[in-house]
Amino acid sequence: MPIISVVNQKGGTGKTTTVINLSSYLALIGQKILVVDFDPQANASSGLGVVEGKGIYEVISGVSDASSAMRQIKKNLYLIPATPDLSGANVELANTENKEKILFQHLSPLSSQFDIIFIDTPPSMGILTINSLMASTSVVIPIQAEYFALEGLGQLMNTVNLVKKNLGANLSVLGAVITMYDERSRLPKEILENLYQNFPYRIFRTVIPRNISLAEAPSFGHSIFDYAPNSKGANAYRRLGEELIFYLNTLD
C-alpha cells in the first residue's frame, strides 16, 4: 500500500493544498484514503475542517493509538490531525530510541485499512520530516515555478538520498508537481524548461495553476471539489489524481 509524503523544505509551495485536494479527489473516486497531518501548523487539518481534539502528537507520544485519533471527514476520507503541540516533538523525540521510526511504527498497523496514506510534512528537514520519509514508500514534491523554489531542490534530494542510504528507507521519488503556475508570465515558463532539463526524476504532466478558488477553499474547511468543483484548480487536481494512480500502478 502506498504511503506518500508530500514534502518540500520550503514553505509556500502548495504542499498542503496538494495533500488536501489529491486525497479528496481520490476519495471521491472510491479510494479509501488517510491523511496524516504531520506539520505543527496543522493547515491540512483546518483545511479539511478539523480544528481541535487529539491527533498525531498524542499518537507519537503514546497517549493515544492511531485509530482513536482518526476522524472520518467524509466517505472514504479519514484524517489524523495535527495540533500546535506537535512542534514540541522535535525536542521530545531527540533522545528517543529509534526516533526516526516512531511514525512508521504507529502507521504500520493501519496500512491494510487504506488504499493510500498521504503525509503532510513540515516545511523543514527536522526529525518530523525524517519520520515522514521513513514511514513512506514514495515522495511527491510540489515545486512553485519561481527561481528561489528551485534553489533548495538539490538539498531536498540529497536529504531523501541520505535517508535512503543511512537509515535504510524503502523510498522512491514518485515525481515533482509544478504548482501555482502563472501561464501569463514568461519567467515560470523558463523555470519549467530548466526543471525539465535538470531534474533527474519524473515531473508530473499536470501543472497546477495559480487559482483564486484553490487559495480560498481551505479557509472554509473545504477541498476544491466542495468549494468550486468546476474551477480550473479542481480540474487540475482531477488530472493530477488520475496521473498519480497511473504511476502508482506502474510500481506494482
matplotlib code that plots the C-alpha trace (Angstrom):
import matplotlib.pyplot as plt

x = [0.0, 1.4, 2.3, 3.2, 5.0, 4.3, 7.5, 9.4, 11.5, 10.5, 7.1, 4.5, 4.9, 1.4, 2.3, -0.8, -3.1, -1.9, -2.4, -6.0, -7.1, -5.4, -6.7, -10.2, -10.3, -9.1, -11.7, -14.4, -13.5, -13.7, -10.2, -10.0, -7.7, -6.0, -4.3, -1.8, -1.1, 2.5, 3.0, 2.7, 1.0, -2.0, -3.1, -4.2, -6.4, -8.0, -8.3, -10.3, -12.5, -10.8, -9.5, -9.4, -9.1, -6.4, -4.3, -0.9, 1.0, -0.9, -0.2, 3.6, 3.6, 2.0, -1.2, -3.5, -3.3, -3.7, -7.2, -8.5, -7.1, -8.5, -11.5, -13.7, -14.0, -16.4, -17.0, -13.6, -11.6, -10.0, -7.7, -5.3, -5.0, -2.1, -2.2, 0.4, 1.7, 3.4, 6.0, 7.5, 8.0, 11.3, 12.8, 10.8, 11.9, 15.6, 16.6, 14.1, 15.4, 14.7, 13.4, 13.4, 10.8, 8.2, 5.7, 6.4, 5.6, 2.3, 1.1, 2.1, -1.0, -3.2, -1.6, -4.1, -7.1, -6.4, -5.6, -3.3, -2.0, -0.8, 1.5, 1.6, 5.1, 6.6, 8.5, 11.8, 14.2, 14.0, 13.1, 9.4, 10.1, 12.7, 10.0, 7.6, 10.2, 10.9, 7.2, 6.7, 7.1, 7.1, 7.5, 5.8, 7.5, 5.4, 7.5, 6.4, 7.5, 9.8, 13.5, 14.1, 11.9, 14.5, 17.4, 16.5, 15.6, 19.1, 19.3, 15.9, 17.0, 20.3, 18.2, 16.0, 19.0, 20.7, 17.6, 17.6, 21.3, 22.0, 18.6, 17.5, 14.3, 12.5, 11.6, 11.0, 10.6, 7.2, 7.7, 7.6, 4.4, 4.5, 2.2, 0.9, 1.8, 1.0, 0.9, 0.7, 4.2, 7.4, 9.5, 7.6, 7.9, 11.7, 11.9, 9.8, 12.1, 15.1, 13.4, 12.6, 16.2, 17.8, 15.5, 16.6, 13.1, 9.6, 7.8, 4.0, 2.5, -0.4, 0.5, -1.5, -2.4, -2.5, -6.2, -8.2, -10.6, -7.7, -6.5, -9.9, -11.2, -9.0, -10.3, -13.8, -12.5, -13.3, -11.4, -11.6, -14.2, -16.6, -15.8, -15.5, -15.8, -15.9, -12.9, -9.6, -8.0, -10.5, -9.9, -6.1, -6.3, -8.6, -6.0, -3.2, -5.1, -5.6, -1.9, -0.9, -2.9, -1.4, 2.1, 1.4, 0.1, 3.4, 5.2, 3.1]
y = [0.0, 3.4, 5.8, 9.1, 12.0, 15.3, 17.2, 20.4, 22.1, 25.5, 26.9, 28.2, 25.6, 24.2, 21.2, 21.2, 22.3, 19.2, 16.9, 18.2, 18.1, 14.9, 13.0, 14.4, 13.6, 10.0, 9.5, 10.8, 8.1, 5.3, 5.1, 4.8, 7.5, 8.5, 11.9, 12.3, 15.9, 15.9, 19.6, 21.6, 24.4, 22.0, 23.6, 20.3, 19.7, 23.1, 22.8, 19.6, 21.3, 19.9, 22.5, 20.7, 17.4, 14.8, 14.0, 12.7, 14.3, 12.2, 9.1, 9.5, 10.5, 7.2, 8.8, 7.5, 5.0, 6.0, 4.5, 6.5, 9.8, 9.2, 11.3, 10.4, 13.6, 12.2, 8.9, 7.2, 10.1, 10.0, 12.3, 12.1, 15.8, 17.9, 20.4, 23.0, 20.7, 18.8, 21.5, 20.2, 16.7, 17.8, 18.1, 15.3, 12.8, 13.8, 11.1, 8.5, 5.1, 4.6, 8.2, 8.2, 5.3, 6.4, 7.4, 4.3, 2.1, 3.8, 3.8, 0.2, -1.3, 0.9, 0.0, -2.8, -0.5, 2.1, 2.3, 5.2, 7.2, 10.8, 12.6, 16.4, 17.3, 20.4, 22.9, 21.9, 18.9, 18.1, 14.9, 15.2, 15.2, 12.4, 10.4, 11.0, 9.8, 6.7, 5.9, 6.4, 4.3, 7.4, 11.1, 13.7, 17.1, 20.2, 23.0, 26.5, 27.8, 30.5, 30.9, 30.6, 27.5, 25.6, 26.5, 24.1, 21.3, 19.8, 19.9, 18.2, 15.4, 15.0, 14.6, 12.0, 10.1, 10.2, 8.9, 6.0, 5.3, 5.8, 4.9, 2.2, 3.9, 2.0, 5.2, 6.2, 9.6, 9.4, 12.9, 16.6, 18.7, 22.2, 24.4, 28.0, 28.2, 31.5, 30.9, 34.7, 35.2, 34.4, 33.5, 30.4, 29.0, 29.5, 27.8, 25.0, 24.4, 24.4, 21.9, 19.5, 19.6, 19.2, 17.4, 13.7, 12.3, 12.4, 15.7, 15.2, 16.4, 18.0, 21.6, 23.2, 26.8, 29.8, 29.9, 32.0, 29.2, 27.0, 29.8, 30.4, 26.9, 26.0, 29.0, 27.4, 23.9, 22.6, 20.9, 22.5, 19.8, 21.0, 24.7, 25.2, 21.8, 23.4, 25.6, 25.3, 24.3, 21.4, 20.2, 20.3, 18.2, 15.7, 15.2, 15.0, 12.4, 10.2, 10.6, 9.7, 6.5, 5.6, 6.0, 4.1, 1.2, 1.1, 0.5, -2.6]
z = [0.0, -1.0, 1.8, 0.2, 1.9, 0.2, 1.0, 0.4, 3.0, 1.5, 2.6, 0.2, -2.5, -2.4, -0.3, 1.9, -0.9, -2.8, 0.1, 0.7, -2.9, -4.1, -1.1, -1.6, -5.3, -4.8, -2.0, -4.4, -7.0, -4.4, -3.0, 0.8, 1.9, 5.2, 5.6, 8.4, 9.2, 10.5, 10.2, 13.5, 11.6, 11.2, 7.9, 6.4, 9.4, 9.3, 5.5, 6.0, 8.6, 11.8, 14.3, 17.7, 19.6, 19.9, 16.9, 15.8, 18.7, 21.1, 18.9, 18.8, 22.5, 23.4, 24.8, 22.1, 19.3, 15.7, 15.3, 18.3, 16.9, 13.4, 12.2, 9.2, 7.1, 4.6, 2.7, 2.1, 3.6, 7.0, 8.9, 11.8, 12.6, 13.9, 16.8, 17.7, 20.4, 17.6, 17.4, 20.7, 19.3, 17.8, 21.3, 22.9, 20.2, 20.4, 22.9, 22.0, 20.8, 17.0, 16.9, 13.1, 13.0, 15.6, 12.9, 10.9, 14.0, 14.6, 10.9, 10.1, 11.8, 9.6, 6.3, 5.5, 6.1, 3.4, -0.3, 0.1, 3.0, 2.5, 5.0, 5.0, 6.2, 7.9, 5.7, 7.2, 7.3, 11.1, 12.9, 11.9, 8.2, 8.6, 10.4, 7.5, 5.0, 7.0, 7.2, 3.4, 0.3, -2.0, -2.0, -4.1, -4.3, -5.0, -6.6, -7.2, -10.6, -9.3, -9.2, -5.4, -5.3, -7.4, -5.2, -2.4, -4.6, -4.7, -0.9, -0.7, -3.0, -1.0, 2.2, 0.6, -0.7, 2.7, 4.4, 2.0, 2.3, 6.0, 7.6, 5.1, 4.0, 1.2, -0.6, -4.2, -5.7, -7.4, -9.0, -8.8, -9.2, -10.6, -8.5, -8.6, -12.3, -14.0, -17.7, -18.4, -17.1, -19.0, -16.0, -14.9, -18.4, -18.4, -15.0, -16.1, -19.1, -16.8, -14.4, -17.3, -18.4, -15.0, -12.6, -12.6, -11.7, -13.1, -13.4, -13.5, -16.7, -14.9, -13.9, -11.0, -12.0, -9.7, -8.9, -6.5, -5.7, -4.6, -2.3, -0.8, -0.2, 2.9, 4.8, 4.6, 5.6, 2.2, -0.6, -4.1, -5.0, -2.4, -2.8, -6.6, -8.3, -11.8, -11.3, -13.1, -9.9, -9.4, -13.0, -12.5, -9.3, -11.0, -13.8, -11.2, -9.2, -12.3, -13.2, -9.7, -9.8, -13.2, -11.9, -8.7, -10.8, -12.7, -9.4, -8.5]

ax = plt.figure().add_subplot(projection="3d")
ax.plot(x, y, z, "-o")
ax.set_aspect("equal")
plt.show()
